[in-house]
Amino acid sequence: MAQTIGKIGVLVGVMLLCHTGYSVSQHLQFLRYNEDEFTSLPLDMVLEALLGVALAIWGASATKTFKEIRAVEDIACKSYESFFNRPNFMTFNHRGKKLFGMTN
């Protein structure tokens, strides 16, 4: 239950930040259109951005899906040879068959 609330918090926080970015771009376009000078952002945009950041950080910390910074627990159960095992880079259909006269 807490994970879904956290995910919703992150989603709402990111949506608030996107809305703030859109509002800021509209505000700057309005200032350019009226040929006004930019002094600062309106207070509601600043507060909306701060609320979005706070909500996204709270939601990310509420999901509790973090791993340890030290990977000792993950590494302790693996052998040394398994660190260099990269099955994604193994290829068995290569030109070595033609090179060594294997015809299959």
LINKASUL-V959394 format. One record per residue. RES is the residue in three letters. OMEGA is omega in radians with two decimals (NA if undefined). NEAR is the number of other ideal C-beta (glycine too) atoms within 8 Angstrom. Layout:
RES|OMEGA|NEAR, RES|OMEGA|NEAR
This chain:
MET|-3.12|4, ALA|3.13|8, GLN|3.14|10, THR|3.08|7, ILE|3.09|10, GLY|3.12|15, LYS|3.08|10, ILE|3.09|9, GLY|3.09|14, VAL|-3.13|13, LEU|3.14|9, VAL|3.11|10, GLY|3.12|17, VAL|3.10|10, MET|3.08|9, LEU|3.12|13, LEU|3.08|12, CYS|3.12|8, HIS|3.11|10, THR|3.10|12, GLY|3.10|8, TYR|3.13|8, SER|3.12|10, VAL|3.12|10, SER|3.08|8, GLN|3.13|8, HIS|3.12|11, LEU|3.08|9, GLN|3.09|8, PHE|3.11|8, LEU|3.10|10, ARG|-3.12|7, TYR|-3.14|6, ASN|-3.13|6, GLU|3.07|4, ASP|3.12|5, GLU|3.12|4, PHE|3.08|6, THR|3.09|3, SER|3.11|4, LEU|3.05|7, PRO|-3.06|7, LEU|-3.12|6, ASP|3.10|6, MET|3.12|12, VAL|3.13|9, LEU|3.11|8, GLU|3.11|12, ALA|3.13|11, LEU|3.09|8, LEU|3.12|10, GLY|3.12|15, VAL|-3.13|10, ALA|-3.14|9, LEU|3.12|13, ALA|3.12|13, ILE|3.11|9, TRP|-3.14|11, GLY|3.12|17, ALA|3.12|10, SER|-3.13|8, ALA|-3.14|11, THR|3.08|11, LYS|3.08|8, THR|-3.11|4, PHE|3.02|4, LYS|3.08|4, GLU|3.08|7, ILE|3.07|4, ARG|-3.08|5, ALA|-3.09|8, VAL|-3.11|7, GLU|3.14|7, ASP|-3.07|7, ILE|-3.03|7, ALA|-3.08|6, CYS|-3.13|4, LYS|3.07|8, SER|-3.10|4, TYR|-3.11|5, GLU|-3.09|6, SER|3.12|7, PHE|-3.09|6, PHE|3.11|5, ASN|3.14|6, ARG|-3.07|6, PRO|3.12|5, ASN|-3.10|4, PHE|3.12|5, MET|3.07|6, THR|-3.10|5, PHE|3.10|4, ASN|-3.11|3, HIS|-3.03|6, ARG|3.09|5, GLY|3.09|7, LYS|-3.14|9, LYS|-3.09|7, LEU|-3.09|6, PHE|3.01|6, GLY|3.08|5, MET|-3.13|7, THR|3.07|4, ASN|NA|3
